[in-house]
Amino acid sequence: MVQDNKMLSMQRNIDGFLKYRSEWNESVASQIAEREGLTLTEKHWDIIQFLRTEFYANNGDIPLVHKTKEGMERTWKSDVSYAELSELFPGGVNNQAAKIAGCITLQTVDDLLTVKGDAVWSVEPDLVVIDALRLMSEKDIGALMVVEDGKLTGLMSERDYTRDVVLQGRSSSDTKVKDIMTNKVVTVNTGETLEQCMALMAEQNFRHLPVLNDGRLKGVVSMPDLVRVIVQQQQFTISRLELNKQG
């Protein structure tokens, strides 16, 4: 399971500090670091992972820069100056590094969209279903947002097609998207937590959540997105517990 999900690739305990690495985390960290103008080195990664570990240990609080300095001195077994930290993170350790660590942690919808991107595939309500299906197949997605005059008016999913076209014996070439789309669409904003999204999907029994920001379509969160994040973060927690037992 670990290999199938490309999870844990290296872990070790350095003076009680969990060194956790995964292919997915490294990819995420690199993407975010590039946006901050950084090329990650081992020292960058040490600080990011320290902040991430402390984030979990302190119920979502990022440690102050002096605590980060002390933690790095224990990890590197040498004195660390504030100037050195500032050189590694020109935008500030508690700003730049914590931002990267926070994105790896993925607490909110905004965190997830930062990683997966905010591309949204949409169609107009008068489009025929067969053309919508072609787009879904081309983009390998399970749902399309239905937008009219810049506003979200519905959602067409594979489930809508199966229920309202296939099982009804209708033609996908003669049926319009607006005739089968889900009209009452539940949405979330970028500040919602991923746990809230998962609970909402489970309660309402759907697999896609459009994300709105100031009333405009910002992105889409899917059930597979959430499952991947939850599995990854549970693996992180399990790894910490295992190392604590070994210590």
Phi, psi and omega in degrees: 000321180297314180291319181302323182265008181052046184273243191297122178246336178200133175210144176202161182251118180247107181050043178083358180263124182284122175259108186241127179227142173215154180301318182294316180297319180297320179297315180297312181301318181295319179300312182291320180298320179300322178292337178267003179080028183242149167246114189292133171249178179300323180292319175304313185295320178305313183292317180300315181288328174297314179297321180294316179298316180294327178302314178293316185293333185249028175055044173093009178262125174281131183294152176293164186298326180291327177290323176296317178301313180297319180296321179290327176296322177291320182291313183274350181056043177201163179292144178232129179266157175297329179296322179294319178296319181292327179291322178290322182233085183304333179277000181101134182301312184284354177254299187287307182294320180295327178296317179294315179298321180295323179291325177294324181291328176054076179264326187239170176300321180298319176302314183295317180294329177298324182277309186277345184093160184248023178297133180232128177261123184226161177223166176270153185297335182273359178293142178285150187300322182300323179289325176295320179296322178298319179294318179298320179292318181297319183267357180055053180234159184260357181202154176236140173280140179255117187236136177224127182054038177079002182244143177289122181245347180181186181214131176248122181243171175301324179296319178299317180297314181297314185288317190258352177242298184299306184288342179264359179069026181270163179266130179289344179276339182252353182259135180268155180304319183296341181279343182235351185293157173281120184276319181271090185265127175276131182236165174229166174254173186292342181273353180294147177280158179293329176296320178296321179295316179298316180297320180294317179296318180294320182291318184268350178062053172223171190242358182224135179236111173294144180250124179251143175228112185056039176083354181255146182292119184257327183178189179222135175249130181248163177301316177301324176303312184291319180298318180298315180295315182297317178299316181297317183285330175292322177297322177299313180296316179299318180298319178298315180297319180296318180290325177297322178295321180293328180284000000 
